[in-house]
Amino acid sequence: MKIGELLELLDEAIAEMKIAIISNQQRVFESPYTSYEFAQRAIELQEDLDDLIKVRKKLSSLNPEENAEDYFTRDELEKFLKLLELLRKSKSYAY
């Protein structure tokens, strides 16, 4: 897998996270009974987003045409791809 392809997957996950954060922030005002839960979830998502942005910054400094396997072990890359897949498909803003 090329670094550029990995960046595309990461960008999709970042976009999903941003949508989820905004959704949870808006839901804070729905009910006083659930506002704390949505606020807490938005904070947790923001922390995760910050981590993804750090990873993106590091990956964007690499040549997008190089293989990701040159920088990461197969196990690391598989775990990261699974994480990105989960984040992209989680649709946490729907809850």
Residue frames as a rotation matrix with the C-alpha (Angstrom) as fourth column:
MET 1
0.589 0.808 0.000 0.00
0.808 -0.589 0.000 0.00
0.000 0.000 -1.000 0.00
LYS 2
-0.250 -0.639 0.727 1.28
0.621 -0.682 -0.386 3.44
0.743 0.355 0.568 -0.92
ILE 3
-0.771 -0.099 -0.629 1.56
0.580 -0.517 -0.630 6.28
-0.263 -0.851 0.456 1.59
GLY 4
-0.888 0.455 -0.060 -0.84
-0.432 -0.785 0.444 8.32
0.154 0.420 0.894 -0.58
GLU 5
-0.216 0.826 -0.521 -3.52
-0.006 0.532 0.847 5.62
0.976 0.186 -0.110 -0.31
LEU 6
-0.327 0.012 -0.945 -3.02
0.896 0.320 -0.306 5.48
0.299 -0.947 -0.115 3.44
LEU 7
-0.959 -0.052 -0.278 -3.43
0.139 -0.942 -0.305 9.27
-0.246 -0.331 0.911 3.61
GLU 8
-0.605 0.793 -0.074 -6.72
-0.439 -0.255 0.861 9.03
0.664 0.554 0.502 1.71
LEU 9
-0.013 0.572 -0.820 -8.07
0.516 0.706 0.485 6.47
0.857 -0.417 -0.304 4.18
LEU 10
-0.565 -0.285 -0.774 -6.87
0.822 -0.272 -0.500 8.62
-0.068 -0.919 0.388 7.06
ASP 11
-0.972 0.227 0.054 -8.57
-0.212 -0.957 0.199 11.70
0.097 0.182 0.978 5.60
GLU 12
-0.227 0.935 -0.273 -11.87
-0.141 0.246 0.959 9.81
0.964 0.256 0.076 5.39
ALA 13
-0.034 0.160 -0.986 -11.55
0.866 0.497 0.051 8.75
0.499 -0.853 -0.156 9.03
ILE 14
-0.861 -0.320 -0.395 -10.74
0.475 -0.785 -0.398 12.32
-0.183 -0.531 0.828 10.08
ALA 15
-0.752 0.640 0.155 -13.80
-0.387 -0.620 0.682 13.60
0.533 0.454 0.715 8.23
GLU 16
0.051 0.779 -0.625 -16.03
0.293 0.586 0.755 11.04
0.955 -0.221 -0.198 9.99
MET 17
-0.331 -0.258 -0.908 -14.56
0.935 0.038 -0.352 12.05
0.125 -0.966 0.228 13.34
LYS 18
-0.999 -0.050 -0.006 -15.25
0.050 -0.996 -0.078 15.73
-0.002 -0.078 0.997 12.68
ILE 19
-0.361 0.932 -0.035 -18.86
-0.331 -0.093 0.939 14.98
0.872 0.351 0.342 11.79
ALA 20
0.098 0.371 -0.924 -19.25
0.659 0.672 0.339 12.88
0.746 -0.642 -0.179 14.93
ILE 21
-0.711 -0.417 -0.566 -17.81
0.702 -0.469 -0.536 15.64
-0.042 -0.779 0.626 17.11
ILE 22
-0.901 0.403 0.162 -20.16
-0.344 -0.890 0.301 18.27
0.265 0.215 0.940 15.70
SER 23
-0.114 0.903 -0.413 -23.13
-0.087 0.405 0.910 15.94
0.990 0.139 0.032 16.04
ASN 24
-0.043 0.044 -0.998 -22.34
0.886 0.464 -0.017 15.17
0.462 -0.885 -0.059 19.67
GLN 25
-0.919 -0.307 -0.249 -21.77
0.386 -0.830 -0.402 18.85
-0.084 -0.466 0.881 20.45
GLN 26
-0.656 0.739 0.155 -25.17
-0.473 -0.562 0.678 19.72
0.588 0.371 0.718 19.01
ARG 27
0.060 0.721 -0.691 -26.89
0.211 0.667 0.715 16.95
0.976 -0.189 -0.112 20.95
VAL 28
-0.806 -0.395 -0.440 -25.64
0.516 -0.107 -0.850 18.42
0.289 -0.912 0.290 24.24
PHE 29
-0.896 0.438 0.064 -28.57
-0.438 -0.855 -0.279 20.83
-0.067 -0.278 0.958 24.11
GLU 30
-0.477 0.745 -0.465 -31.26
-0.135 0.461 0.877 18.19
0.868 0.481 -0.120 23.51
SER 31
0.657 0.696 -0.289 -31.90
0.115 0.287 0.951 17.21
0.745 -0.658 0.108 27.09
PRO 32
0.268 -0.574 0.774 -30.41
-0.890 -0.455 -0.029 18.04
0.369 -0.681 -0.633 30.47
TYR 33
0.734 0.091 0.673 -30.47
-0.458 0.799 0.390 14.32
-0.502 -0.594 0.628 31.24
THR 34
0.737 -0.445 0.509 -28.14
0.619 0.747 -0.244 13.35
-0.271 0.495 0.826 28.41
SER 35
0.932 -0.345 0.112 -26.10
-0.240 -0.818 -0.522 16.51
0.272 0.460 -0.845 27.93
TYR 36
0.388 -0.831 0.398 -23.16
-0.729 -0.013 0.684 15.29
-0.563 -0.556 -0.611 30.03
GLU 37
0.303 -0.239 0.922 -22.88
0.296 0.944 0.147 12.06
-0.906 0.228 0.357 28.04
PHE 38
0.798 0.031 0.602 -22.80
0.601 -0.111 -0.791 13.87
0.042 0.993 -0.107 24.70
ALA 39
0.825 -0.543 0.159 -20.35
-0.546 -0.837 -0.024 16.46
0.146 -0.067 -0.987 25.97
GLN 40
0.277 -0.727 0.629 -18.06
-0.479 0.463 0.746 13.72
-0.833 -0.508 -0.220 27.29
ARG 41
0.451 -0.054 0.891 -18.29
0.610 0.747 -0.264 11.82
-0.651 0.663 0.369 24.02
ALA 42
0.951 -0.101 0.294 -17.42
0.164 -0.641 -0.750 14.96
0.264 0.761 -0.592 22.04
ILE 43
0.572 -0.783 0.244 -14.33
-0.787 -0.440 0.432 15.48
-0.230 -0.439 -0.868 24.22
GLU 44
0.193 -0.477 0.857 -13.22
-0.049 0.868 0.494 11.87
-0.980 -0.137 0.145 23.74
LEU 45
0.680 0.117 0.724 -13.72
0.679 0.272 -0.682 12.12
-0.277 0.955 0.106 20.00
GLN 46
0.928 -0.362 0.084 -11.71
-0.308 -0.875 -0.373 15.36
0.209 0.320 -0.924 19.89
GLU 47
0.300 -0.846 0.440 -8.82
-0.656 0.152 0.739 13.64
-0.693 -0.511 -0.509 21.66
ASP 48
0.219 -0.156 0.963 -8.95
0.470 0.882 0.036 10.82
-0.855 0.445 0.266 19.11
LEU 49
0.904 0.154 0.398 -9.11
0.425 -0.402 -0.811 13.35
0.035 0.903 -0.429 16.27
ASP 50
0.723 -0.690 -0.011 -6.04
-0.665 -0.701 0.258 15.15
-0.186 -0.180 -0.966 17.62
ASP 51
0.052 -0.699 0.713 -4.15
-0.208 0.691 0.692 11.85
-0.977 -0.184 -0.109 17.55
LEU 52
0.437 0.178 0.882 -5.23
0.736 0.493 -0.464 11.18
-0.518 0.852 0.084 13.96
ILE 53
0.994 -0.083 0.066 -4.13
-0.034 -0.839 -0.544 14.66
0.101 0.538 -0.837 12.91
LYS 54
0.362 -0.916 0.171 -0.68
-0.699 -0.145 0.700 14.02
-0.617 -0.373 -0.693 14.41
VAL 55
0.000 -0.309 0.951 -0.44
0.327 0.899 0.292 10.79
-0.945 0.311 0.101 12.44
ARG 56
0.763 0.361 0.536 -1.55
0.613 -0.144 -0.777 12.58
-0.203 0.921 -0.331 9.29
LYS 57
0.846 -0.500 -0.184 1.09
-0.505 -0.863 0.026 15.26
-0.172 0.071 -0.983 9.77
LYS 58
-0.017 -0.882 0.471 3.78
-0.445 0.429 0.786 12.60
-0.895 -0.197 -0.400 10.07
LEU 59
0.088 0.104 0.991 2.52
0.635 0.761 -0.137 10.66
-0.768 0.641 0.001 7.04
SER 60
0.933 0.330 0.142 2.21
0.317 -0.570 -0.758 13.78
-0.170 0.752 -0.636 4.90
SER 61
0.480 -0.838 -0.261 5.93
-0.684 -0.543 0.487 14.44
-0.550 -0.055 -0.833 5.39
LEU 62
-0.272 -0.543 0.794 6.63
0.080 0.810 0.581 11.16
-0.959 0.221 -0.177 3.56
ASN 63
-0.818 -0.062 -0.572 6.66
-0.555 -0.177 0.813 10.62
-0.152 0.982 0.111 -0.18
PRO 64
0.082 0.968 0.237 3.10
-0.782 0.210 -0.587 9.60
-0.618 -0.137 0.774 -1.20
GLU 65
0.501 0.081 -0.862 4.46
-0.771 0.493 -0.403 7.24
0.392 0.867 0.309 -3.87
GLU 66
-0.624 -0.780 -0.043 6.52
-0.651 0.550 -0.524 5.15
0.432 -0.299 -0.851 -1.45
ASN 67
-0.013 0.573 -0.820 5.26
0.144 0.812 0.565 1.93
0.989 -0.111 -0.093 0.06
ALA 68
0.512 0.294 0.807 3.94
-0.712 -0.380 0.590 2.12
0.480 -0.877 0.015 3.61
GLU 69
0.959 -0.156 -0.235 5.64
0.233 0.909 0.345 -1.21
0.160 -0.386 0.909 4.30
ASP 70
0.105 -0.971 0.213 8.97
0.458 -0.143 -0.877 0.61
0.883 0.190 0.430 4.07
TYR 71
-0.413 -0.214 0.885 8.10
-0.479 -0.775 -0.412 2.56
0.774 -0.594 0.217 7.22
PHE 72
0.066 0.561 0.825 5.83
-0.989 0.148 -0.021 0.22
-0.134 -0.814 0.564 9.17
THR 73
-0.902 -0.278 0.332 5.84
-0.268 0.960 0.077 -3.47
-0.340 -0.020 -0.940 9.94
ARG 74
-0.697 0.669 -0.260 3.10
-0.002 0.360 0.933 -5.57
0.717 0.651 -0.249 8.40
ASP 75
-0.327 0.560 -0.761 1.49
0.916 0.386 -0.109 -6.03
0.232 -0.733 -0.639 11.83
GLU 76
-0.631 0.046 -0.774 1.49
0.352 -0.873 -0.338 -2.28
-0.691 -0.486 0.535 12.56
LEU 77
-0.905 0.253 -0.342 0.04
-0.425 -0.528 0.735 -1.52
0.006 0.811 0.585 9.17
GLU 78
-0.567 0.726 -0.389 -2.71
0.356 0.641 0.680 -4.15
0.743 0.247 -0.622 9.49
LYS 79
-0.317 0.424 -0.848 -3.73
0.928 -0.047 -0.370 -2.85
-0.197 -0.904 -0.379 12.92
PHE 80
-0.738 -0.003 -0.675 -3.75
0.014 -1.000 -0.011 0.74
-0.675 -0.018 0.737 11.67
LEU 81
-0.867 0.435 -0.243 -5.85
-0.297 -0.059 0.953 -0.19
0.400 0.899 0.181 8.64
LYS 82
-0.397 0.742 -0.541 -8.35
0.752 0.601 0.272 -2.01
0.527 -0.298 -0.796 10.86
LEU 83
-0.425 0.182 -0.887 -8.57
0.678 -0.584 -0.445 1.03
-0.599 -0.791 0.125 13.11
LEU 84
-0.875 0.067 -0.480 -9.14
-0.311 -0.837 0.450 3.34
-0.371 0.543 0.753 10.15
GLU 85
-0.734 0.635 -0.243 -11.80
0.089 0.444 0.892 1.04
0.674 0.632 -0.382 8.77
LEU 86
-0.288 0.621 -0.729 -13.62
0.952 0.268 -0.148 1.01
0.104 -0.737 -0.668 12.11
LEU 87
-0.537 0.028 -0.843 -13.44
0.344 -0.905 -0.249 4.79
-0.771 -0.423 0.476 12.40
ARG 88
-0.939 0.157 -0.307 -14.64
-0.345 -0.479 0.808 5.34
-0.020 0.864 0.503 8.83
LYS 89
-0.541 0.746 -0.388 -17.59
0.068 0.499 0.864 2.99
0.838 0.441 -0.321 9.21
SER 90
-0.825 0.159 -0.542 -18.55
0.565 0.253 -0.785 3.65
0.012 -0.954 -0.299 12.85
LYS 91
-0.299 0.735 0.609 -20.99
0.216 -0.569 0.793 6.50
0.929 0.369 0.011 12.10
SER 92
-0.604 -0.013 -0.797 -20.81
0.789 0.132 -0.600 7.49
0.113 -0.991 -0.069 15.77
TYR 93
-0.953 0.304 -0.010 -22.82
-0.302 -0.949 -0.091 10.63
-0.038 -0.084 0.996 15.00
ALA 94
-0.397 0.850 -0.346 -25.89
-0.281 0.246 0.927 8.43
0.873 0.466 0.141 14.43
TYR 95
-0.302 0.253 -0.919 -26.24
0.744 0.665 -0.062 7.44
0.596 -0.703 -0.389 18.08
